Amino acid sequence: MNKRFLRIFAVVSVFALLAAACNGGGTSDDPTDGPAGGLPQGGIYRVQVDTDFGFNGGFDPTGEYLGWAWALYSNLLVRNLVTYNHTSGVEGATIVPDLATEVPAPSEDGLTYEFTLKDGIKFGPPVNRDITAEDFVTAFKRLGTPSAAAQYGFYYTEIAGLAEFTEGGAEGEISGVEAVDPKTLRITLTKPVGDLMFRLAMPATGPFPAEVSDCWKNAGEYGRYLIASGPYMIQGSDELDVSSCDAMRPISGFDPAERLALVRNPSYDAATDSKDVRANNVDGFLFATNSNNEDIFNKLDAGEIEGEVATAPPQVLRKYETNPDFEGRLFVEPGDRTWYITMNLTLPPFDDINIRKAVNQAINKDTLRTIRGGPTTGEIATHVLPPEMTGGTPTNTEYDPYPSTDFQGDIEAAKEFIKESKYDSDGDGECDDPVCKDILFLTRNSPPQVEQAPAVEEQLAPLGLTFNIRELDTSTAYTQLGDLNQKLPIAINAGWGKDYGDPSTFAVLFDGRNITDVPGANSNYALVGLTEEQAAGFGIADEADRNVVGVPNVDEKIDQCAALLDQERTDCWIEFDEQLMEEVVMWAPMLWATNNDLLGPAVAHYEYDQFAGEAAYSKVAVDTSLQEGQTSLEG
Amino acid sequence: MSAIQTDPTAAVEQAISDEPSKAIIGRSPWQLFWRRFKKDRFAFVGLGVILLLILLAIIAPVFAKITGHAPTDQFASGPGRMTDSYGLPLGPNSEFWFGADGSLGRDLFVRIIYGIRTTLTVALIATGISVLIGVTLGILAGFFRGAVDTLISRLIDIILSMPLLLFAIGIVAACSVSKEGCLGGLIKPGMPVVIAVIAFFSWPYIARIVRGSTLSIREKEYVEASRSLGATNRRIMFREVLPNLMAPILVYSTLIIPANILFEAYLSFLGLGLPSRIPSWGRMLADATRFYDVAWWVMVFPGFFLFLTTLAFNLLGDGLRDALDPKTGRG
């Protein structure tokens, strides 16, 4: 580099840095109309997605584990045996029939379920044939095919014969999934599963047409050849040549990097569906990626799009909540997601339950929520399970084992816990052991966690706990936290959302049997239930700085609750939650997050899909007269 | 012929007594430098700004005392909080002269003043390390030529051809994962890794210039003379070559400092620099990207200080170069 360049480089760079920071900008027209009263039909519903679609399974329903993708399948593309009324709250978490005529009761032993399929249900173009029981058998065979990478395949391990099928035995059949006749499907289990219907409402168990899906047995491949069973299909599906596997070319309406265009499925018969499940008001959907988050919200303001799949910055939330021009365009819904601080039960000082209780007692959850963006972003969490998961109770005022005024933390009460701990030798309520100093504290390098970590650091300073904050990008942080050999004592980077409306989908995090030393794969971050045998197997039992003796275990309680039904089940999970908060204390829960959906001015009707935690696309409607910009699916 | 008779000798004497300054005075190189440098007003302004910044950095705790806010104090809750209910920072007032810095409600003014310490520490240490490495390797390459030169020069080529930012991102990421850092604990996460990365990518520029100058100096008569008197290589390098390299080393160090200041700002801007408790202008600008549409102050103040500092170092560097190396025009 010559000297002239060096100088210009330096000065110009300042401007570049400022310009980069100023990227975007500009204000937009203020739309003034909220959702109208009637439900207009037709029009294209346009949604922009922050940066990329984020599909983690190639949009192949067998493996795809992204909540937003589930919203697309369940509302628009893939019908299941049973599903939900795509709406918010308890009603949206209730199972209703979809392709089956009714939600079946189990046999007396709780092991067998028999589904009868509706008449008139068909696959979309180019397959255009009746959906039969055999198409569900195909789905379960894909689930059991290792190369298809069913990410939530663990939900189906109780289906008889699935494990043998996966191991290559059972002569290519799954004994527990049987097409009795084209209209009758029988599912047999190895042990009762109280929440089986929730599991059968997940997209991987929807019908697959073998003539297409059998061509694509590797992870994610089928996503670009997806044959619809729902009211919409990927644009260009009708041009797919299904004469042979070699002849198939990816469907034109789906470019994984840029756009996903959906049009009505001509083979779908609305008479086989319920208006409460799917109303199908619009003619099509255009989902497009946009790497500029700010631009997404500017377009939303201007009416150039109807929806967003992005995180609204606090100032945008403030505008939609306080500016009358935006009235009715912000929907704040329960997200069934808990944000928390996780503490490692085997690493000092958090191997002492009193330290963990002190953390719960001391943190100012109100401030931590403000840093996230204030009350719009969620309810303050006082225990693990969001109340919506257990019938709306207990709320944060009904059960708070570590109470404080306005959730602002209580340092004096926290000091009482510290006094009880083995790390406070002089009993003054401040941890004086060296293990309390310079504790590695993992966070994300992006908001809000990047700012929450220093806030927690300041809040815990009076207890004698000091931290060494490590900021990593979101995915590296998860990978590190999911590797038990990284020995991370405390972390604030992770959150957990339900897979379906049953607390068992939270319990998996605390099941000692799920602990693995595969790097990045362990989601029981706190190592709840780690046995000494497991620790020996992982080679972590004899480490001087790790205490694997006497780690609390809740496996038995999990098994007990999982076998129950209805209210008994709910009550059991509430007890489980209390056990976690008082006897295990692996987390300091901070927030039960909401999902905030912001709408463009042309949205005439909106509902929230409690199951997927996204917009209920099957219910939305647009007023095309209020739409700006391109309103067709061309290009 | 003029009417007045002139005595040429007297005229000369007259001239000498009238204009004593025209007499030839022996001046050292430093005196020559100073005569030229002090005429450069821009360089002086640059120097003045740098001295002022250093002064501010030294007396930073005074400002913390006056405002009552330490750079890491948070004002995100309770009375006197500096964020609204959405966690957005509040603007300048009589207590927070530059407003709050973000969702933690820290005092932006105090953080900017403390940021001078960070900026200068990182830039000066990184520059110092790169000068040390650059000068050492540059002299060795230029002096010994041959295989040593080839080895060092190719190493320089390799480093200069590396995609700088990508490598920096990789190194910072690799060294920031664990508490121990990387290279067996040699490079710790936080400031040490940032300094290491900056130094690693800066030394080749110095090394190249030093190598070039050494190549020409080693052929000079005084070096030949020294050698013929039996001086060792080491003595020649330290006593003959190095002093003659001082001018270019000084100039390029001064010009590399602003580049390094910005390098730190880039790394921090990308979230790869310093942890949040250490005030850094680059990081402040990065944070500002989230708020600038509703909080102008978070961008304007750190941006101004970063601009002012880099400009001052560049003006000083230019002045030094003009004064030390008058053959080169302003380019």
Interface residues (C-beta under 8 A of the other chain):
Chain A: M1 K3 R4 L6 R7 F9 A10 V11 S13 V14 L17 L18 A20 A21 C22 N23 G25 P313 P314 Q315 L317 R318 N364 D366 T367 T370 I371 R372 G373 G374 P375 T376 Q408 L440 N445 S446 P447 P448 V450 E451 A453 P454 A455 E457 E458 N468 I469 R470 E471 L472 D473 T476 Q480 Q486
Chain B: T72 Q74 A76 S77 G78 T83 D84 S85 Y86 G87 L88 G102 S103 L104 A173 S176 V177 S178 K179 P189 Y205 V251 Y252 L255 I256 P258 A259 I261 L262 A265 Y266 F269 G271 L272 P275 S276 R277 G282 L285 A286 A288 T289 R290 F291 Y292 D293 V294 M299 G303 L306 F307 T310 L311 F313 N314 G317 D318 R321 G331
